[in-house]
Amino acid sequence: MNEKTLPYARSFRDLVVYQRQRQLARRVFEVTRSFPREEAYSLTDQIRRASRSIGAQIAEAWAKRGYERHFLSKLSDADAEQNETQHWIETAQDCSYINSSQADELLNFCREIGRMLGSMKEHSADFCTNGTTHVRETPDFFTDSSALITDH
């Protein structure tokens, strides 16, 4: 795909990394439903909060594209939340609340999100355009409508 045929990302919702985060957060929610009741305000809350915060940080980064340093800072925050989510997944596995298959699935989501965020940081100038409201993306960052998350 050459640059002239690439679609524009008009919102953070168009970013693959944001869509993957939503998938991760949804899976985390589903998996944590079976956690013991005594974990409701500790592990369950922590892993859900961290996995959801990744998307919030990506949305904030998108809004701060006018200032590359701010954009990078928010992407770094998203990556930190992604790492925290990995920690809580491993903690849940250590406590035998999730099995290795579930942990691997969730950790793979996290690693994919981390790679995308790292690439976005490396190419931050491509996202931080002078006052434009949209950005032409490489295929790595943009998705077509067939990959959009649909709510059940």
C-alpha positions in Angstrom: 0.0 0.0 0.0 1.5 3.3 -0.9 1.0 6.5 1.1 -1.5 8.0 -1.3 -3.9 5.0 -0.8 -3.6 4.8 3.0 -6.7 5.8 4.9 -6.7 8.5 7.5 -7.1 7.8 11.2 -9.6 10.4 12.3 -9.8 9.3 15.9 -8.0 7.2 18.5 -10.8 4.7 17.9 -9.3 4.0 14.4 -6.0 2.8 15.9 -5.4 -0.9 16.0 -3.6 -0.5 19.3 -6.7 1.0 20.8 -8.9 -1.7 19.4 -6.6 -4.4 20.7 -6.7 -2.8 24.2 -10.5 -3.0 24.1 -10.3 -6.7 23.3 -7.8 -7.2 26.1 -10.0 -5.3 28.6 -13.0 -7.3 27.6 -11.1 -10.6 28.0 -9.7 -9.5 31.4 -13.2 -8.7 32.5 -14.5 -12.1 31.4 -11.7 -14.0 33.0 -11.8 -12.1 36.3 -15.5 -12.8 36.8 -14.5 -16.2 38.2 -12.0 -14.7 40.7 -12.7 -15.3 44.4 -15.0 -12.8 46.1 -12.3 -11.8 48.5 -10.2 -10.5 45.5 -13.0 -8.1 44.4 -11.3 -5.0 45.8 -7.7 -6.0 45.3 -6.6 -8.2 42.4 -9.8 -8.1 40.3 -10.0 -4.3 40.6 -6.3 -3.8 39.9 -6.1 -5.9 36.8 -9.4 -4.5 35.4 -8.3 -0.9 36.1 -4.8 -1.3 34.6 -6.1 -3.0 31.4 -8.8 -0.3 30.9 -6.3 2.5 31.6 -4.2 1.6 28.6 -7.0 2.8 26.3 -7.6 5.9 28.3 -3.9 6.8 27.9 -4.0 6.2 24.2 -7.1 8.4 23.9 -5.3 11.1 25.8 -2.2 10.7 23.7 -4.3 11.3 20.6 -5.7 14.5 22.1 -2.1 15.7 22.8 -0.7 15.2 19.3 -0.1 18.9 19.0 2.7 18.6 21.5 5.1 15.7 20.7 6.5 15.5 24.2 3.0 15.3 25.7 2.0 12.7 23.1 5.1 10.6 24.0 4.4 11.0 27.7 0.9 9.6 27.4 2.1 6.7 25.2 4.7 6.0 27.9 1.8 6.0 30.4 -0.2 3.6 28.2 2.9 1.3 28.0 3.3 1.4 31.8 -0.3 0.4 32.3 0.3 -2.5 29.8 3.2 -3.6 31.9 1.2 -3.3 35.0 -1.5 -5.5 33.4 1.1 -8.1 32.7 2.1 -8.1 36.4 -1.4 -8.6 37.5 -2.0 -11.4 35.0 1.1 -13.2 36.3 -0.1 -12.7 39.9 -3.5 -14.2 39.0 -1.7 -17.2 37.5 0.5 -17.5 40.5 -2.6 -17.6 42.7 -4.1 -20.3 40.4 -7.0 -18.0 39.5 -6.2 -18.4 35.8 -4.6 -21.2 33.9 -1.5 -21.0 31.7 -3.6 -20.9 28.6 -5.6 -17.9 29.8 -2.4 -16.2 31.0 -0.7 -16.7 27.7 -3.6 -15.3 25.8 -3.8 -12.2 27.9 0.0 -11.7 28.0 0.1 -12.0 24.2 -2.4 -9.2 23.9 -0.2 -7.1 26.2 3.0 -7.8 24.3 1.3 -6.9 21.0 0.0 -3.7 22.5 3.5 -3.0 23.9 5.1 -3.5 20.5 2.5 -1.2 18.8 3.0 1.5 21.5 6.8 1.2 21.1 6.5 1.7 17.3 4.2 4.7 17.8 6.8 6.2 20.1 9.5 5.6 17.5 7.4 7.3 14.9 5.8 10.0 17.0 6.6 12.8 14.6 4.3 11.0 12.1 1.4 11.4 14.5 2.2 14.9 15.7 1.3 17.0 12.7 0.9 20.7 13.0 -2.7 21.3 14.0 -4.3 18.6 11.7 -7.1 16.6 13.1 -6.2 13.4 11.4 -3.1 11.5 10.4 -2.3 9.3 7.5 -1.1 6.0 9.0 1.0 3.1 8.0 -0.8 -0.2 7.8 0.8 -1.1 11.2 -1.3 1.5 13.0 -4.5 1.7 11.1 -7.3 -0.8 10.7 -10.1 -1.2 8.3 -13.7 -1.5 9.3 -13.6 -5.3 9.2 -11.3 -5.3 12.2 -13.3 -3.0 14.3 -14.6 -4.3 17.6 -18.3 -4.9 17.8 -20.1 -5.0 21.1 -22.2 -8.0 21.8 
